[in-house]
Amino acid sequence: MRARRRRWPRTGVRAVLLLTLTALPGAPPVMVPAAGDGPGAPVPAVARLWPTGARPVVVRGWAPPASPYGPGHRGVDLAARPGAPVRAVAAGRVSFAGRVAGKGVVSVELAGTGEPPLRTTYEPVRASVRTGTQVTAGETVGTVEATASHCPAGCLHWGLRRAGAYLDPLTLLPPWLLTRGPSRLLPVLGVPLPLPLPLR
């Protein structure tokens, strides 16, 4: 009677292969992130509002650099006047509130966004929160500072990172927030305009 060949499960074969590859001299380390985690994980649309509250004009969009130190724009610039409130787009913990290169910066680690967590940054901002503070979506974290800026009437730089990878912060917004603009009343064809009220 022939003995049955033992079959290895596919996951076991992969684990053995990874261990063998990493044990080879001079082999680069192999990182296997958990499902849904890691720098390359998709960005969940967890934002509940724009950092400026109402939908702003995007003065400058996201332009990822071709290399880690190359030119580009690692975030988006939103039109915002100095003194305007800046709000957390989603719940999380303030990981930094202070000054960097003379500008006020607030960073918030977003809750429930994997390991490492997503982190939003807002600048230039005069912080009204401290490092370690838990914030909710819509909570004010500071106000836009008046600084010399490339935006004519002032703007807020909004960034997004997972570990060392810069990401497009607009991907945090669900479609209805990206497309919804301010309400505008349009004339209805065939319906006469109301007459003005007489002055008393």
C-alpha positions, 0 to 999 in steps of 0.5 A: 500500500502506497503512503500518502504524500503530505500536502503543505498548506499554501500559507505554510509554503509562503512562510518557509519561502520568506524565511529562506529568502531573508536568511540569504546573505545580503538579501534585503529585509522582506516586510509583510504588512498585515491586511489593510495596514502599512504605508501602501494601504488604501486611504479610508474616507473617514473625513466628516468635513473640510478642515475649513468647515465649508468647502473652500477653493483648492488653491493648489493641489497635491503633486507628489514628488518623483523621489523622496527629496524631489520637488512637489507639493506634499498636500493641498492649499485651501483658501482660508483667511487669517483668523479662520478656524481650523477643524479636525476632519476626523476623530483622533489624537493630537500628535503635535502642536507647536512651531516648525521653521517658524510656522505653527503646525498641528498634527492629528493621528486619525483613529481607526486608520490602521498601523501605522495610523494616518496623520493629518497636518495643518499649517500655518495654524495658531494651535488651540489644543495640546499634544495628546489631546483627543479631538472629535470630527469638527472640533477646532484645533486652531486658527489660520495664522497670518504669514507671508504666503504664496496664496494671495488672500491666505491659505491653509496647507493640509497634508496627510501621511502614513509613516514616511509616505505622503498621501493626497489628503483629498482622498480622506473626503467621501464623494459627497463632500468632494462634490457638494458646493454651496447651495445656489437658487436658480430661476425656474422657467415659466414661473414669474418672479415675485413682486417686491413688497411695497415700502411702508 
